[in-house]
Amino acid sequence: MPQNYDVVIIGGGVVGCMTARFLSRTSLSILLIEKDADIGMGASSANSAIVHAGYDPVPGSLKAKTNVAANAIWDTVAGELSIPFDRRGDYVVAVGSEELPGLEKLLEQGRQNGVPGMHIISAEEMRHREPNINPAVSGALWAPTGGICDPFMATVAAAENAVQNGVTLLLETAFEGFILDGRKVAGVHTSRGDFGCRWVINAAGMYADAVMHKAGTHPEFKITPRRGEYMILDKAEITINNVLFPVPSEKGKGILVTASLHGNTLVGPNAQVLDDPEDTAVTREGLDDTWSGARKLIPGLSPRGVIAVFAGLRAMGNAPCKTPGVDYHHDFLIECDAEVQGLINLGGIESPGLTAAPAIALMVMDLMKEAGEKLEYKRSWNPIRPPRPRFHELNREAQDALIRQDPRYGRMICRCEEITEGEIVAEIHAPIPARTYDAIKRRTWLGTGRCLGSFDMPRVVEILSRELGVSPFEITKKGHNSAFLQRETKNLEA
Ligand SMILES: Cc1cc2nc3c(=O)[nH]c(=O)nc-3n(C[C@H](O)[C@H](O)[C@H](O)COP(=O)(O)OP(=O)(O)OC[C@H]3O[C@@H](n4cnc5c(N)ncnc54)[C@H](O)[C@@H]3O)c2cc1C
C-alpha cells in the first residue's frame, strides 16, 4: 500500500516551495518532492534576484496579474520568512532620444497593470541618482516598488517554514508518472516508490510540460529553454547602488546592471533559445553579448572586476493569455487541469516567476477551493521562520556574545565573505539540512568572493564530513557525481 497524502507537489523551486508554505496553513497533508540533492537548484538559483514592479508583462496576462499582486505582499512574506529583501526601486534607462518613447510605453503598461508610483525622470536626475550611468542617458522610468532579494533564501525559507508546519520534503525523489483512477489523480510513481494523493501540483519548472504529458494532457504545451548568462563583479571594483534595466526589446527585458544584496554588481542576462533543458554552460559569445549590453548602461565597467560567471535557464512556455483580446502566447499556465481531475499545472513560469511565486501559491489555493476542496486553516500554523545569525552583519558586542555562546562562530571559514564555522554548522543542522557544498553556499553566500572558495572548500568538506558523520569522500559539490575527493594521495600503507 502506498503512503497517502492529500497533496503531492512536484518540484522544489521557489514556486513549489512557496506553494508548500502557503498550503501548510491548511490541514491538508502535503508531500513536496524534488529530484535534485537540494531545493532551489533550478531556475530559482540562477536569476537576477529582482522583485519586479510589474510594468513589463503584457497587460491582462497572468504574468502581469501575479507579478503586481505578489509585489504588494513581498514585504510581509519576506518579513515573516526572514528573506533578505530591499525595496529600493528600479529604473529603465533610455540611452539616446530614440529610446525615450519606449519609456512612455512602459509607463502606460505599468499603469494598466496597476503598478503604483511610477514616473519618468530627466536625464539630469538620472545622472544625479546614478553617477556611473552612460552620459548619453536621455531619461529613465522610475518604479519605486521594484526591489532586490536573496533568491536562494526565498526558496529555502519558504521550504523550511513549510516543513516546520508539517510538510514532508523528500529530496532526490523524482516524479516518474501518475497513478490515475480514470481521469482522476490517485497518486504518483516516484524514484522512491508510489505515493497516494488526491491532488498533484505540477511545479516542475523546465519539466512541467513533461509532467502534463505523462498525465496525457496538454500535448500542445511545450517548454523551450532560454538561457541567460551573467557576470558578477567584485565588490571592490565598482559600486552600483541601483537596479538598472535597458529599454526592453522584442527579445525581452534586456541586459541589466544591478546591485545585489551581497554588495556585488551583477550584469546580465542575455537570451539564447536552446534545445537542451540542462545546458547551463556559459559561452564566449554569450558573455560578450552580456558585457556589451551592460556597458551600454554603465560604460565604466571594467572586465578586470569580473570574478564569476554563470547561466540560468528560463522555462519559456507557449500558453496563450486567456484574457479576451490579448494576443500573447508566452503566458504563465496556472490552472486546474480541465481533463485530469486533481492536477494543478504551473507551467511556463519564467520571469517574473520569482517575484510572482507567493501570488501563484495563493492562486493555487483559490483554484483548489473553486474545485470544491474545503481548506481548513490550522490554528497551530506558524508563519514565522526565524533568521539564523549572520556573523558579519552583527556589531562587535553581538559577535562577542555569539562566540561566548558557541566558539565555532569565532572560526572564520570563508575569509572573503566572512562566514564562520558556526554559521555552516547551523545550516547543516537546519530544518532542511544543507548536505552539499553548494547547499551551504546558497544559504550563506560562502565561496562567492574573489577567491571563489579556494580557502574555504577543504574546510567545508571537513565540517560537512564531521557533522554528517560520513567519509569526506562522500561529500559532494551538488549531489550526484560531484564528489570533491577521488583518492588518498598519502596513504603510506598502500
Ligand atoms: C536568467 C533568468 C533571470 C531571471 N530573473 C528573474 C528576476 O529577476 N525576477 C523574477 O521574478 N524572476 C526571474 N526569473 C524567473 C525565475 O527565476 C523563475 O520564474 C523561477 O525561479 C521559477 O521557479 P520554479 O520553481 O517554477 O522553477 P525551478 O526553480 O526550475 O524549480 C523546478 C524544480 O522542479 C524540479 N523537478 C523537475 N522535474 C522533476 C521531477 N520529475 N521530479 C521531481 N522534481 C522535479 C527541478 O529539479 C527544480 O528544482 C529569471 C529566470 C532566469 C532563468
PDBQT file of the ligand as one rigid body, heavy atoms in Angstrom, charges set to zero:
ROOT
HETATM    1  C1  LIG A 501      18.175  34.123 -16.423  1.00  0.00    +0.000 C 
HETATM    2  C2  LIG A 501      16.968  34.277 -15.561  1.00  0.00    +0.000 A 
HETATM    3  C3  LIG A 501      16.686  35.501 -14.934  1.00  0.00    +0.000 A 
HETATM    4  C4  LIG A 501      15.550  35.638 -14.148  1.00  0.00    +0.000 A 
HETATM    5  N1  LIG A 501      15.362  36.796 -13.426  1.00  0.00    +0.000 NA
HETATM    6  C5  LIG A 501      14.269  36.909 -12.629  1.00  0.00    +0.000 A 
HETATM    7  C6  LIG A 501      14.094  38.046 -11.805  1.00  0.00    +0.000 A 
HETATM    8  O1  LIG A 501      14.973  38.894 -11.694  1.00  0.00    +0.000 OA
HETATM    9  N2  LIG A 501      12.932  38.162 -11.117  1.00  0.00    +0.000 N 
HETATM   10  C7  LIG A 501      11.951  37.236 -11.200  1.00  0.00    +0.000 A 
HETATM   11  O2  LIG A 501      10.902  37.442 -10.608  1.00  0.00    +0.000 OA
HETATM   12  N3  LIG A 501      12.118  36.109 -11.912  1.00  0.00    +0.000 NA
HETATM   13  C8  LIG A 501      13.265  35.915 -12.604  1.00  0.00    +0.000 A 
HETATM   14  N4  LIG A 501      13.473  34.776 -13.316  1.00  0.00    +0.000 N 
HETATM   15  C9  LIG A 501      12.455  33.738 -13.278  1.00  0.00    +0.000 C 
HETATM   16  C10 LIG A 501      12.543  32.885 -12.023  1.00  0.00    +0.000 C 
HETATM   17  O3  LIG A 501      13.870  32.536 -11.705  1.00  0.00    +0.000 OA
HETATM   18  C11 LIG A 501      11.710  31.637 -12.258  1.00  0.00    +0.000 C 
HETATM   19  O4  LIG A 501      10.453  32.016 -12.723  1.00  0.00    +0.000 OA
HETATM   20  C12 LIG A 501      11.522  30.825 -11.009  1.00  0.00    +0.000 C 
HETATM   21  O5  LIG A 501      12.742  30.543 -10.381  1.00  0.00    +0.000 OA
HETATM   22  C13 LIG A 501      10.815  29.542 -11.392  1.00  0.00    +0.000 C 
HETATM   23  O6  LIG A 501      10.697  28.741 -10.257  1.00  0.00    +0.000 OA
HETATM   24  P1  LIG A 501      10.169  27.266 -10.405  1.00  0.00    +0.000 P 
HETATM   25  O7  LIG A 501      10.032  26.745  -9.043  1.00  0.00    +0.000 OA
HETATM   26  O8  LIG A 501       8.971  27.249 -11.298  1.00  0.00    +0.000 OA
HETATM   27  O9  LIG A 501      11.290  26.524 -11.248  1.00  0.00    +0.000 OA
HETATM   28  P2  LIG A 501      12.668  25.873 -10.771  1.00  0.00    +0.000 P 
HETATM   29  O10 LIG A 501      13.405  26.731  -9.839  1.00  0.00    +0.000 OA
HETATM   30  O11 LIG A 501      13.381  25.459 -12.010  1.00  0.00    +0.000 OA
HETATM   31  O12 LIG A 501      12.193  24.606  -9.955  1.00  0.00    +0.000 OA
HETATM   32  C14 LIG A 501      11.605  23.484 -10.549  1.00  0.00    +0.000 C 
HETATM   33  C15 LIG A 501      12.076  22.292  -9.754  1.00  0.00    +0.000 C 
HETATM   34  O13 LIG A 501      11.398  21.132 -10.202  1.00  0.00    +0.000 OA
HETATM   35  C16 LIG A 501      12.293  20.051 -10.084  1.00  0.00    +0.000 C 
HETATM   36  N5  LIG A 501      11.816  18.957 -10.927  1.00  0.00    +0.000 N 
HETATM   37  C17 LIG A 501      11.726  18.937 -12.283  1.00  0.00    +0.000 A 
HETATM   38  N6  LIG A 501      11.286  17.743 -12.700  1.00  0.00    +0.000 NA
HETATM   39  C18 LIG A 501      11.094  16.991 -11.591  1.00  0.00    +0.000 A 
HETATM   40  C19 LIG A 501      10.667  15.651 -11.378  1.00  0.00    +0.000 A 
HETATM   41  N7  LIG A 501      10.363  14.830 -12.394  1.00  0.00    +0.000 N 
HETATM   42  N8  LIG A 501      10.579  15.190 -10.098  1.00  0.00    +0.000 NA
HETATM   43  C20 LIG A 501      10.904  15.991  -9.052  1.00  0.00    +0.000 A 
HETATM   44  N9  LIG A 501      11.332  17.258  -9.201  1.00  0.00    +0.000 NA
HETATM   45  C21 LIG A 501      11.422  17.756 -10.450  1.00  0.00    +0.000 A 
HETATM   46  C22 LIG A 501      13.611  20.646 -10.551  1.00  0.00    +0.000 C 
HETATM   47  O14 LIG A 501      14.728  19.870 -10.139  1.00  0.00    +0.000 OA
HETATM   48  C23 LIG A 501      13.560  22.020  -9.936  1.00  0.00    +0.000 C 
HETATM   49  O15 LIG A 501      14.210  22.084  -8.684  1.00  0.00    +0.000 OA
HETATM   50  C24 LIG A 501      14.636  34.580 -14.052  1.00  0.00    +0.000 A 
HETATM   51  C25 LIG A 501      14.926  33.344 -14.652  1.00  0.00    +0.000 A 
HETATM   52  C26 LIG A 501      16.107  33.186 -15.355  1.00  0.00    +0.000 A 
HETATM   53  C27 LIG A 501      16.453  31.840 -15.910  1.00  0.00    +0.000 C 
ENDROOT
TORSDOF 0
